[in-house]
Amino acid sequence: MNSKSLYQEVILDHNKKPRNYGTLDHASHHAVGHNPLCGDHLDIALNLKGEHIDSIAFQGESCAICKASASMMTTVVKGKTRKDAETLIKEFRDMATGTLNLDAEHHLGRLTVFAGVRDLPTRVKCAILPWHTLHAALNSVTTTSTEAEDDPMHAAIGDA
Amino acid sequence: MKIIDSTLKPQFASIFDVEAIRAEFPILKLQVEDKPLVYLDNAASSQMPQPVIDRLVRYQTSQHANINRGVHYLSETATAEYEDSRRKLQRFINAGEDREVIFTSGTTDSINLVMHGYGRKFIGAGDEIILTTLEHHSNIVPWQMLAEEKGAKIKVVPINDAGELLIDEYERLFNERTKFVGVLHVSNALGTINPIKQMIAFAHARGVPVLIDGAQAAPHMHVDVQDLDCDFYAFSGHKMCGPTGIGILYGKAELLERMQPFKGGGDMIMSVTFEKTTYNSIPHKFEAGTPPISAAIGLGAAVDYLSAIGMDAIAAYELELLHYATEQMSHMPGVRIIGTAAMKTAVVSFEVKGVHPHDIGTLLNQEGVAVRTGHHCVQPVMLRLKVPATTRASFAFYNTMAEVDTFIAGIRTVQKFFT
Protein backbone atom coordinates (compact mmCIF):
# COMPACT_ATOMS: atom_id res chain seq x y z
CA MET A 1 0.00 0.00 0.00
CA ASN A 2 0.97 3.62 -0.16
CA SER A 3 2.45 4.13 3.30
CA LYS A 4 1.49 7.80 3.25
CA SER A 5 -2.18 6.86 3.12
CA LEU A 6 -1.78 5.28 6.56
CA TYR A 7 -0.95 8.70 7.93
CA GLN A 8 -4.47 9.98 7.47
CA GLU A 9 -5.58 13.35 8.75
CA VAL A 10 -7.17 11.85 11.86
CA ILE A 11 -3.97 9.99 12.79
CA LEU A 12 -1.79 13.06 12.27
CA ASP A 13 -4.25 15.08 14.34
CA HIS A 14 -4.21 12.64 17.26
CA ASN A 15 -0.40 12.54 17.06
CA LYS A 16 -0.17 16.31 17.27
CA LYS A 17 -2.91 16.73 19.88
CA PRO A 18 -3.16 13.45 21.79
CA ARG A 19 -6.36 13.11 23.85
CA ASN A 20 -6.25 11.94 27.47
CA TYR A 21 -2.50 12.48 27.52
CA GLY A 22 -1.03 12.54 31.03
CA THR A 23 -1.40 10.71 34.31
CA LEU A 24 -4.31 9.83 36.61
CA ASP A 25 -4.41 10.35 40.35
CA HIS A 26 -5.29 7.18 42.22
CA ALA A 27 -5.57 4.91 39.18
CA SER A 28 -7.10 1.54 40.01
CA HIS A 29 -5.31 -0.14 37.10
CA HIS A 30 -1.99 0.65 35.47
CA ALA A 31 0.50 -0.89 33.04
CA VAL A 32 3.63 0.01 31.07
CA GLY A 33 4.05 -1.41 27.59
CA HIS A 34 7.43 -1.71 25.85
CA ASN A 35 8.47 -2.30 22.28
CA PRO A 36 12.12 -3.29 22.76
CA LEU A 37 12.71 -3.30 18.99
CA CYS A 38 12.48 0.48 18.85
CA GLY A 39 12.65 1.50 22.52
CA ASP A 40 9.11 2.88 22.54
CA HIS A 41 7.19 2.76 25.78
CA LEU A 42 3.69 3.66 26.87
CA ASP A 43 2.18 4.15 30.29
CA ILE A 44 -1.56 3.55 30.64
CA ALA A 45 -3.55 4.30 33.78
CA LEU A 46 -7.28 3.85 34.28
CA ASN A 47 -10.00 3.85 36.92
CA LEU A 48 -12.61 1.14 36.91
CA LYS A 49 -15.94 2.03 38.50
CA GLY A 50 -17.68 -1.27 38.85
CA GLU A 51 -17.23 -2.86 35.43
CA HIS A 52 -16.93 0.49 33.60
CA ILE A 53 -13.78 2.38 32.59
CA ASP A 54 -14.50 5.67 34.32
CA SER A 55 -11.31 7.49 33.34
CA ILE A 56 -8.18 6.64 31.36
CA ALA A 57 -4.92 8.40 30.50
CA PHE A 58 -1.69 7.56 28.72
CA GLN A 59 1.77 9.00 28.26
CA GLY A 60 5.07 7.83 26.83
CA GLU A 61 7.61 7.96 24.05
CA SER A 62 6.45 6.61 20.72
CA CYS A 63 5.97 7.10 17.00
CA ALA A 64 2.95 8.80 15.46
CA ILE A 65 1.15 5.52 14.70
CA CYS A 66 1.49 4.35 18.30
CA LYS A 67 0.58 7.70 19.85
CA ALA A 68 -2.48 8.18 17.64
CA SER A 69 -3.58 4.61 18.31
CA ALA A 70 -3.29 5.21 22.07
CA SER A 71 -5.09 8.54 21.86
CA MET A 72 -8.01 7.19 19.84
CA MET A 73 -8.16 4.10 22.02
CA THR A 74 -8.62 6.16 25.19
CA THR A 75 -11.46 8.16 23.64
CA VAL A 76 -13.21 5.00 22.46
CA VAL A 77 -12.93 2.82 25.58
CA LYS A 78 -13.79 5.54 28.09
CA GLY A 79 -17.21 4.68 29.56
CA LYS A 80 -17.16 1.17 28.12
CA THR A 81 -17.30 -2.00 30.21
CA ARG A 82 -14.23 -4.10 30.70
CA LYS A 83 -15.82 -6.79 28.53
CA ASP A 84 -16.53 -4.39 25.66
CA ALA A 85 -12.97 -3.07 25.90
CA GLU A 86 -11.60 -6.60 25.62
CA THR A 87 -13.76 -7.17 22.53
CA LEU A 88 -12.28 -4.02 20.95
CA ILE A 89 -8.75 -5.11 21.90
CA LYS A 90 -9.27 -8.40 20.10
CA GLU A 91 -10.89 -6.81 17.06
CA PHE A 92 -8.19 -4.15 16.78
CA ARG A 93 -5.43 -6.75 16.99
CA ASP A 94 -7.14 -8.91 14.36
CA MET A 95 -7.55 -5.88 12.10
CA ALA A 96 -3.90 -4.86 12.46
CA THR A 97 -2.64 -8.36 11.74
CA GLY A 98 -5.04 -8.74 8.81
CA THR A 99 -7.24 -11.53 10.15
CA LEU A 100 -10.38 -9.45 10.73
CA ASN A 101 -13.02 -9.37 8.02
CA LEU A 102 -13.81 -5.67 7.95
CA ASP A 103 -17.00 -6.32 5.97
CA ALA A 104 -18.42 -8.52 8.72
CA GLU A 105 -19.87 -7.07 11.91
CA HIS A 106 -17.39 -5.44 14.26
CA HIS A 107 -17.27 -2.58 16.76
CA LEU A 108 -14.19 -0.67 15.60
CA GLY A 109 -15.93 2.31 13.98
CA ARG A 110 -13.43 5.05 13.12
CA LEU A 111 -10.57 2.91 14.48
CA THR A 112 -10.58 1.32 11.01
CA VAL A 113 -8.27 4.17 9.92
CA PHE A 114 -5.54 1.87 11.26
CA ALA A 115 -6.50 -1.01 8.93
CA GLY A 116 -3.62 -0.07 6.60
CA VAL A 117 -0.92 -1.17 9.05
CA ARG A 118 -1.58 -4.78 8.09
CA ASP A 119 0.37 -4.03 4.90
CA LEU A 120 3.33 -2.62 6.86
CA PRO A 121 4.51 -5.59 8.99
CA THR A 122 7.17 -3.54 10.79
CA ARG A 123 4.55 -1.06 11.97
CA VAL A 124 1.88 -3.49 13.19
CA LYS A 125 3.41 -3.59 16.67
CA CYS A 126 3.39 0.22 16.86
CA ALA A 127 -0.39 0.27 16.41
CA ILE A 128 -1.03 -2.66 18.74
CA LEU A 129 1.18 -1.61 21.68
CA PRO A 130 -1.45 0.65 23.36
CA TRP A 131 -4.12 -2.05 23.10
CA HIS A 132 -1.80 -4.69 24.39
CA THR A 133 -0.92 -2.42 27.31
CA LEU A 134 -4.59 -1.72 28.02
CA HIS A 135 -5.21 -5.47 28.12
CA ALA A 136 -2.36 -5.84 30.61
CA ALA A 137 -3.73 -3.00 32.79
CA LEU A 138 -7.25 -4.46 32.81
CA ASN A 139 -5.79 -7.77 33.92
CA SER A 140 -3.54 -6.17 36.57
CA VAL A 141 -0.29 -7.01 34.79
CA THR A 142 1.97 -4.03 35.37
CA THR A 143 4.47 -4.44 32.55
CA THR A 144 4.18 -5.93 29.11
CA SER A 145 6.22 -6.14 25.95
CA THR A 146 5.66 -6.65 22.25
CA GLU A 147 8.31 -9.37 22.31
CA ALA A 148 8.84 -12.89 23.61
CA GLU A 149 5.89 -14.72 25.10
CA ASP A 150 4.06 -11.42 25.50
CA ASP A 151 4.20 -10.81 21.77
CA PRO A 152 0.72 -9.90 20.55
CA MET A 153 1.70 -11.31 17.15
CA HIS A 154 2.07 -14.75 18.66
CA ALA A 155 0.13 -14.89 21.89
CA ALA A 156 -3.62 -14.52 21.91
CA ILE A 157 -4.87 -11.52 23.84
CA GLY A 158 -8.36 -10.65 24.94
CA ASP A 159 -11.01 -13.23 25.57
CA ALA A 160 -10.25 -15.24 22.44
CA MET B 1 41.49 7.79 5.54
CA LYS B 2 42.74 10.89 3.72
CA ILE B 3 40.62 13.93 3.15
CA ILE B 4 40.50 14.80 -0.53
CA ASP B 5 41.75 18.21 -1.57
CA SER B 6 38.66 19.86 -3.03
CA THR B 7 40.67 21.24 -5.95
CA LEU B 8 41.17 17.64 -7.06
CA LYS B 9 37.45 16.89 -7.19
CA PRO B 10 36.70 17.21 -10.92
CA GLN B 11 39.70 15.13 -11.83
CA PHE B 12 38.78 12.56 -9.20
CA ALA B 13 35.14 12.38 -10.25
CA SER B 14 36.21 11.47 -13.75
CA ILE B 15 38.36 8.66 -12.35
CA PHE B 16 35.58 7.36 -10.10
CA ASP B 17 32.85 6.48 -12.57
CA VAL B 18 29.95 5.84 -10.23
CA GLU B 19 27.48 5.26 -13.07
CA ALA B 20 29.64 2.47 -14.49
CA ILE B 21 29.80 0.94 -11.01
CA ARG B 22 26.04 1.22 -10.50
CA ALA B 23 25.43 -0.59 -13.77
CA GLU B 24 27.02 -3.67 -12.19
CA PHE B 25 24.51 -3.80 -9.32
CA PRO B 26 21.22 -5.28 -10.65
CA ILE B 27 19.27 -4.46 -7.48
CA LEU B 28 19.95 -0.73 -7.84
CA LYS B 29 17.63 -0.71 -10.88
CA LEU B 30 14.71 -1.57 -8.57
CA GLN B 31 11.69 0.71 -8.19
CA VAL B 32 10.22 1.06 -4.68
CA GLU B 33 6.80 2.69 -4.31
CA ASP B 34 7.14 3.65 -7.99
CA LYS B 35 10.34 5.58 -7.25
CA PRO B 36 13.92 4.57 -8.04
CA LEU B 37 15.44 2.78 -5.06
CA VAL B 38 17.85 4.95 -3.05
CA TYR B 39 19.62 2.42 -0.88
CA LEU B 40 21.15 4.12 2.17
CA ASP B 41 21.20 1.18 4.58
CA ASN B 42 24.65 -0.08 3.68
CA ALA B 43 25.88 -0.28 7.27
CA ALA B 44 23.23 -2.93 7.86
CA SER B 45 24.00 -4.84 4.67
CA SER B 46 25.42 -3.90 1.28
CA GLN B 47 24.26 -4.99 -2.18
CA MET B 48 25.96 -7.48 -4.46
CA PRO B 49 27.48 -6.70 -7.87
CA GLN B 50 27.02 -8.97 -10.90
CA PRO B 51 30.60 -10.37 -10.83
CA VAL B 52 30.00 -11.73 -7.32
CA ILE B 53 26.58 -13.10 -8.27
CA ASP B 54 28.19 -14.71 -11.35
CA ARG B 55 30.91 -16.23 -9.21
CA LEU B 56 28.30 -17.86 -6.94
CA VAL B 57 26.47 -19.22 -9.98
CA ARG B 58 29.70 -20.56 -11.51
CA TYR B 59 30.62 -22.30 -8.26
CA GLN B 60 27.19 -23.80 -7.85
CA THR B 61 26.86 -24.88 -11.49
CA SER B 62 30.34 -26.32 -12.05
CA GLN B 63 32.51 -26.54 -8.94
CA HIS B 64 30.49 -27.65 -5.92
CA ALA B 65 31.29 -30.61 -3.68
CA ASN B 66 32.31 -30.88 -0.05
CA ILE B 67 35.85 -29.74 0.71
CA ASN B 68 38.83 -31.42 2.41
CA ARG B 69 37.33 -34.87 1.81
CA GLY B 70 36.98 -36.49 -1.55
CA VAL B 71 39.76 -37.42 -3.93
CA HIS B 72 37.43 -36.73 -6.83
CA TYR B 73 37.58 -33.81 -9.23
CA LEU B 74 34.81 -31.67 -7.76
CA SER B 75 35.98 -32.00 -4.17
CA GLU B 76 39.51 -31.06 -5.16
CA THR B 77 38.22 -28.13 -7.22
CA ALA B 78 35.99 -26.84 -4.42
CA THR B 79 38.81 -27.20 -1.87
CA ALA B 80 41.23 -25.33 -4.12
CA GLU B 81 38.73 -22.50 -4.75
CA TYR B 82 37.90 -22.26 -1.04
CA GLU B 83 41.58 -22.00 -0.09
CA ASP B 84 42.20 -19.59 -2.93
CA SER B 85 39.49 -17.38 -1.48
CA ARG B 86 41.23 -17.52 1.90
CA ARG B 87 44.40 -16.19 0.25
CA LYS B 88 42.40 -13.39 -1.39
CA LEU B 89 41.14 -12.36 2.04
CA GLN B 90 44.67 -12.64 3.40
CA ARG B 91 45.91 -10.19 0.77
CA PHE B 92 42.91 -7.90 1.29
CA ILE B 93 43.81 -7.28 4.95
CA ASN B 94 47.54 -7.93 4.47
CA ALA B 95 47.72 -10.81 6.93
CA GLY B 96 51.17 -12.38 7.18
CA GLU B 97 49.99 -15.94 6.51
CA ASP B 98 46.85 -17.51 5.06
CA ARG B 99 46.43 -19.79 8.10
CA GLU B 100 45.75 -16.63 10.14
CA VAL B 101 42.50 -16.12 8.21
CA ILE B 102 39.57 -18.12 9.58
CA PHE B 103 36.22 -18.36 7.83
CA THR B 104 33.36 -17.76 10.27
CA SER B 105 29.68 -17.03 9.76
CA GLY B 106 30.22 -13.31 10.39
CA THR B 107 31.55 -10.74 12.83
CA THR B 108 29.38 -11.98 15.68
CA ASP B 109 30.63 -15.53 15.17
CA SER B 110 34.24 -14.27 14.96
CA ILE B 111 33.94 -12.43 18.27
CA ASN B 112 32.30 -15.43 19.93
CA LEU B 113 35.15 -17.58 18.64
CA VAL B 114 37.68 -15.32 20.37
CA MET B 115 35.61 -15.24 23.55
CA HIS B 116 35.41 -19.04 23.71
CA GLY B 117 38.83 -19.87 22.27
CA TYR B 118 40.89 -17.19 23.98
CA GLY B 119 38.72 -15.68 26.71
CA ARG B 120 37.61 -18.88 28.41
CA LYS B 121 41.19 -20.16 28.46
CA PHE B 122 43.13 -17.06 29.45
CA ILE B 123 40.72 -14.78 31.33
CA GLY B 124 39.84 -15.63 34.92
CA ALA B 125 38.33 -14.37 38.16
CA GLY B 126 39.14 -10.74 38.93
CA ASP B 127 40.59 -10.11 35.46
CA GLU B 128 39.44 -7.05 33.56
CA ILE B 129 38.26 -6.62 29.96
CA ILE B 130 38.21 -3.15 28.42
CA LEU B 131 35.42 -2.34 25.94
CA THR B 132 34.09 1.00 24.71
CA THR B 133 30.73 2.78 24.89
CA LEU B 134 30.58 2.64 21.08
CA GLU B 135 30.59 -1.17 20.85
CA HIS B 136 27.89 -2.98 18.93
CA HIS B 137 25.97 -5.42 21.13
CA SER B 138 27.92 -8.21 19.40
CA ASN B 139 31.13 -7.02 21.07
CA ILE B 140 29.46 -6.53 24.46
CA VAL B 141 27.25 -9.53 25.11
CA PRO B 142 29.87 -12.31 24.54
CA TRP B 143 32.22 -10.59 27.01
CA GLN B 144 29.43 -10.15 29.55
CA MET B 145 28.74 -13.88 29.29
CA LEU B 146 32.41 -14.58 29.86
CA ALA B 147 32.62 -12.12 32.77
CA GLU B 148 29.64 -13.77 34.41
CA GLU B 149 31.07 -17.24 33.93
CA LYS B 150 34.57 -16.39 35.15
CA GLY B 151 33.95 -13.62 37.63
CA ALA B 152 35.83 -11.16 35.41
CA LYS B 153 35.05 -7.44 35.16
CA ILE B 154 34.20 -5.21 32.20
CA LYS B 155 35.51 -1.64 32.07
CA VAL B 156 34.06 0.78 29.54
CA VAL B 157 35.83 3.61 27.69
CA PRO B 158 33.55 6.69 27.69
CA ILE B 159 32.83 8.97 24.71
CA ASN B 160 32.37 12.71 24.29
CA ASP B 161 29.24 14.37 22.88
CA ALA B 162 30.63 14.12 19.35
CA GLY B 163 30.83 10.34 19.71
CA GLU B 164 34.63 10.11 20.00
CA LEU B 165 36.42 7.84 22.48
CA LEU B 166 38.15 9.59 25.36
CA ILE B 167 41.62 8.17 24.89
CA ASP B 168 42.97 9.55 28.18
CA GLU B 169 40.20 7.65 29.96
CA TYR B 170 41.03 4.54 27.96
CA GLU B 171 44.63 4.68 29.10
CA ARG B 172 43.56 5.27 32.70
CA LEU B 173 41.48 2.06 32.72
CA PHE B 174 44.58 -0.15 32.46
CA ASN B 175 45.99 -1.87 35.50
CA GLU B 176 47.76 -5.15 36.28
CA ARG B 177 44.42 -7.02 36.04
CA THR B 178 43.68 -5.87 32.47
CA LYS B 179 43.72 -8.99 30.29
CA PHE B 180 41.90 -8.04 27.10
CA VAL B 181 40.72 -5.10 24.97
CA GLY B 182 37.80 -5.18 22.51
CA VAL B 183 37.14 -2.10 20.38
CA LEU B 184 35.37 -1.40 17.14
CA HIS B 185 37.31 0.18 14.30
CA VAL B 186 34.33 2.21 13.07
CA SER B 187 31.06 2.90 14.92
CA ASN B 188 28.05 1.46 13.11
CA ALA B 189 25.67 4.00 14.62
CA LEU B 190 27.75 7.18 14.38
CA GLY B 191 30.50 6.48 11.85
CA THR B 192 33.31 7.46 14.25
CA ILE B 193 36.70 6.09 13.16
CA ASN B 194 38.58 5.14 16.32
CA PRO B 195 42.36 5.65 16.69
CA ILE B 196 42.88 1.92 17.02
CA LYS B 197 46.54 1.83 16.00
CA GLN B 198 47.40 4.09 18.93
CA MET B 199 45.09 2.12 21.26
CA ILE B 200 46.64 -1.20 20.21
CA ALA B 201 50.18 0.11 20.80
CA PHE B 202 49.19 1.30 24.28
CA ALA B 203 47.68 -2.10 25.18
CA HIS B 204 50.63 -4.01 23.76
CA ALA B 205 53.06 -1.97 25.84
CA ARG B 206 51.22 -3.52 28.82
CA GLY B 207 51.12 -7.01 27.33
CA VAL B 208 47.37 -6.91 26.63
CA PRO B 209 45.95 -8.38 23.39
CA VAL B 210 43.39 -6.44 21.35
CA LEU B 211 40.39 -7.57 19.29
CA ILE B 212 39.17 -5.16 16.63
CA ASP B 213 35.56 -5.34 15.43
CA GLY B 214 36.11 -4.26 11.84
CA ALA B 215 32.59 -4.89 10.52
CA GLN B 216 32.10 -1.24 9.54
CA ALA B 217 35.70 -0.56 8.51
CA ALA B 218 36.69 -3.39 6.16
CA PRO B 219 34.05 -2.40 3.55
CA HIS B 220 35.07 1.26 3.53
CA MET B 221 38.84 1.66 3.91
CA HIS B 222 42.15 -0.06 3.39
CA VAL B 223 42.82 -2.35 6.37
CA ASP B 224 46.34 -3.63 7.08
CA VAL B 225 46.32 -5.94 10.09
CA GLN B 226 50.13 -6.09 10.23
CA ASP B 227 50.44 -2.32 10.23
CA LEU B 228 47.72 -2.04 12.91
CA ASP B 229 49.41 -4.90 14.80
CA CYS B 230 46.00 -6.02 16.13
CA ASP B 231 45.80 -9.50 17.63
CA PHE B 232 42.34 -10.22 16.21
CA TYR B 233 40.33 -8.51 13.48
CA ALA B 234 36.70 -9.52 12.80
CA PHE B 235 34.45 -8.59 9.86
CA SER B 236 31.44 -9.73 7.81
CA GLY B 237 31.05 -10.55 4.12
CA HIS B 238 27.55 -9.18 3.59
CA LYS B 239 28.56 -5.63 4.48
CA MET B 240 31.19 -5.62 1.71
CA CYS B 241 29.33 -6.82 -1.39
CA GLY B 242 29.64 -10.47 -0.38
CA PRO B 243 27.05 -13.06 0.65
CA THR B 244 25.44 -13.37 4.08
CA GLY B 245 26.53 -16.17 6.41
CA ILE B 246 30.25 -15.63 5.86
CA GLY B 247 32.78 -13.58 7.78
CA ILE B 248 36.41 -13.52 8.77
CA LEU B 249 38.40 -13.74 11.92
CA TYR B 250 42.00 -12.73 11.49
CA GLY B 251 44.19 -13.80 14.40
CA LYS B 252 47.93 -13.84 14.95
CA ALA B 253 49.10 -17.42 14.37
CA GLU B 254 50.89 -17.58 17.69
CA LEU B 255 47.67 -16.71 19.56
CA LEU B 256 45.41 -18.93 17.45
CA GLU B 257 47.69 -21.89 18.15
CA ARG B 258 47.45 -21.38 21.91
CA MET B 259 43.67 -21.06 21.83
CA GLN B 260 41.18 -23.84 22.43
CA PRO B 261 38.70 -24.78 19.67
CA PHE B 262 35.31 -23.08 19.69
CA LYS B 263 33.14 -25.69 17.99
CA GLY B 264 33.85 -29.41 17.85
CA GLY B 265 33.16 -31.60 14.84
CA GLY B 266 34.50 -32.76 11.50
CA ASP B 267 37.37 -30.98 9.73
CA MET B 268 38.74 -29.51 12.98
CA ILE B 269 40.36 -32.78 14.07
CA MET B 270 43.52 -34.77 13.28
CA SER B 271 42.35 -37.99 14.90
CA VAL B 272 39.42 -39.04 17.03
CA THR B 273 39.08 -41.94 19.44
CA PHE B 274 36.68 -42.10 22.37
CA GLU B 275 39.70 -41.71 24.63
CA LYS B 276 41.27 -38.67 22.99
CA THR B 277 40.88 -36.28 20.07
CA THR B 278 43.82 -34.48 18.52
CA TYR B 279 42.90 -31.15 16.97
CA ASN B 280 43.80 -30.06 13.49
CA SER B 281 46.24 -27.20 12.86
CA ILE B 282 45.05 -23.64 12.28
CA PRO B 283 42.95 -22.39 10.56
CA HIS B 284 41.11 -25.76 10.34
CA LYS B 285 41.02 -26.12 14.13
CA PHE B 286 38.43 -23.33 14.07
CA GLU B 287 36.41 -24.44 11.05
CA ALA B 288 34.35 -27.37 12.36
CA GLY B 289 31.87 -28.99 10.03
CA THR B 290 31.17 -28.15 6.40
CA PRO B 291 31.66 -24.39 6.02
CA PRO B 292 29.55 -22.14 3.77
CA ILE B 293 31.82 -22.93 0.82
CA SER B 294 29.96 -20.96 -1.83
CA ALA B 295 29.69 -17.92 0.46
CA ALA B 296 33.43 -18.09 1.20
CA ILE B 297 34.21 -18.19 -2.52
CA GLY B 298 31.70 -15.37 -3.10
CA LEU B 299 33.47 -13.26 -0.48
CA GLY B 300 36.74 -13.88 -2.32
CA ALA B 301 35.10 -12.50 -5.47
CA ALA B 302 33.76 -9.54 -3.50
CA VAL B 303 37.20 -8.49 -2.25
CA ASP B 304 38.54 -8.90 -5.79
CA TYR B 305 35.80 -6.56 -6.92
CA LEU B 306 36.50 -3.99 -4.19
CA SER B 307 40.26 -4.19 -4.74
CA ALA B 308 39.82 -3.58 -8.47
CA ILE B 309 38.06 -0.30 -7.69
CA GLY B 310 40.59 0.38 -4.93
CA MET B 311 39.86 0.82 -1.22
CA ASP B 312 41.51 4.24 -1.14
CA ALA B 313 39.35 5.43 -4.05
CA ILE B 314 36.25 4.02 -2.31
CA ALA B 315 37.15 5.77 0.96
CA ALA B 316 37.78 9.08 -0.80
CA TYR B 317 34.54 8.97 -2.79
CA GLU B 318 32.45 7.99 0.24
CA LEU B 319 34.00 10.87 2.17
CA GLU B 320 32.74 13.24 -0.54
CA LEU B 321 29.24 11.77 -0.13
CA LEU B 322 29.51 12.26 3.65
CA HIS B 323 30.64 15.88 3.32
CA TYR B 324 27.89 16.64 0.80
CA ALA B 325 25.14 15.15 3.01
CA THR B 326 26.54 16.66 6.24
CA GLU B 327 26.85 20.11 4.71
CA GLN B 328 23.20 20.15 3.62
CA MET B 329 21.82 18.60 6.81
CA SER B 330 23.68 20.93 9.12
CA HIS B 331 21.72 23.85 7.62
CA MET B 332 18.28 22.26 7.96
CA PRO B 333 16.17 23.67 10.82
CA GLY B 334 14.90 20.94 13.14
CA VAL B 335 17.51 18.43 11.96
CA ARG B 336 20.29 17.39 14.33
CA ILE B 337 23.14 15.10 13.34
CA ILE B 338 24.05 12.60 16.07
CA GLY B 339 27.75 11.77 15.89
CA THR B 340 30.03 14.56 14.74
CA ALA B 341 33.47 13.01 15.17
CA ALA B 342 36.35 14.61 13.29
CA MET B 343 37.15 11.26 11.68
CA LYS B 344 34.08 9.57 10.23
CA THR B 345 33.00 7.12 7.59
CA ALA B 346 29.94 7.91 5.45
CA VAL B 347 27.30 7.37 8.15
CA VAL B 348 24.82 10.06 9.17
CA SER B 349 22.64 9.40 12.20
CA PHE B 350 20.13 12.13 12.84
CA GLU B 351 17.01 13.34 14.62
CA VAL B 352 14.19 15.40 13.17
CA LYS B 353 12.51 17.55 15.78
CA GLY B 354 9.01 16.32 16.63
CA VAL B 355 9.12 13.26 14.35
CA HIS B 356 9.79 9.74 15.58
CA PRO B 357 12.47 7.81 13.59
CA HIS B 358 9.97 5.09 12.66
CA ASP B 359 7.70 7.62 11.03
CA ILE B 360 10.70 9.10 9.19
CA GLY B 361 11.70 5.64 7.98
CA THR B 362 8.21 4.75 6.75
CA LEU B 363 7.78 8.09 4.96
CA LEU B 364 11.27 8.03 3.40
CA ASN B 365 10.44 4.57 2.09
CA GLN B 366 7.54 6.24 0.33
CA GLU B 367 10.17 8.24 -1.59
CA GLY B 368 12.08 5.05 -2.41
CA VAL B 369 14.73 5.85 0.21
CA ALA B 370 15.90 2.97 2.44
CA VAL B 371 17.34 4.01 5.83
CA ARG B 372 17.69 2.30 9.19
CA THR B 373 15.71 3.47 12.20
CA GLY B 374 15.96 2.44 15.84
CA HIS B 375 18.74 1.87 18.32
CA HIS B 376 21.14 0.22 15.82
CA CYS B 377 22.14 -2.49 18.33
CA VAL B 378 24.04 0.10 20.37
CA GLN B 379 21.75 0.89 23.28
CA PRO B 380 24.64 2.17 25.46
CA VAL B 381 25.45 4.81 22.80
CA MET B 382 21.82 5.91 22.65
CA LEU B 383 21.67 6.11 26.44
CA ARG B 384 24.91 8.15 26.58
CA LEU B 385 23.81 10.61 23.88
CA LYS B 386 20.29 10.75 25.39
CA VAL B 387 18.43 9.78 22.21
CA PRO B 388 15.89 6.91 22.34
CA ALA B 389 16.47 6.11 18.68
CA THR B 390 17.82 7.71 15.51
CA THR B 391 17.42 7.52 11.78
CA ARG B 392 20.62 6.46 10.01
CA ALA B 393 21.67 6.96 6.42
CA SER B 394 24.78 4.93 5.59
CA PHE B 395 26.42 5.31 2.21
CA ALA B 396 28.38 3.04 -0.09
CA PHE B 397 30.59 3.76 -3.10
CA TYR B 398 27.67 3.06 -5.46
CA ASN B 399 25.58 5.90 -4.03
CA THR B 400 25.48 9.21 -5.89
CA MET B 401 25.30 12.90 -5.03
CA ALA B 402 21.86 12.91 -6.71
CA GLU B 403 20.74 10.23 -4.24
CA VAL B 404 21.90 12.44 -1.38
CA ASP B 405 19.65 15.15 -2.87
CA THR B 406 16.67 12.75 -3.00
CA PHE B 407 17.33 11.80 0.62
CA ILE B 408 17.52 15.45 1.74
CA ALA B 409 14.34 16.28 -0.20
CA GLY B 410 12.71 13.29 1.52
CA ILE B 411 13.52 14.70 4.96
CA ARG B 412 11.98 18.03 3.92
CA THR B 413 8.83 16.17 2.81
CA VAL B 414 8.67 14.41 6.19
CA GLN B 415 9.03 17.74 8.01
CA LYS B 416 6.27 19.33 5.92
CA PHE B 417 4.04 16.33 6.53
CA PHE B 418 4.27 16.66 10.29
CA THR B 419 3.77 20.42 10.58
Interface residues (C-beta under 8 A of the other chain):
Chain A: N2 S3 K4 L6 Y7 L12 N15 K16 L37 C38 G39 D40 E61 S62 C63 A64 I65 L120 T122 R123 C126
Chain B: E33 V355 H356 P357 H358 D359 T362 L363 N365 Q366 T373 G374 H375 Q379 M382 P388 A389 F417 F418
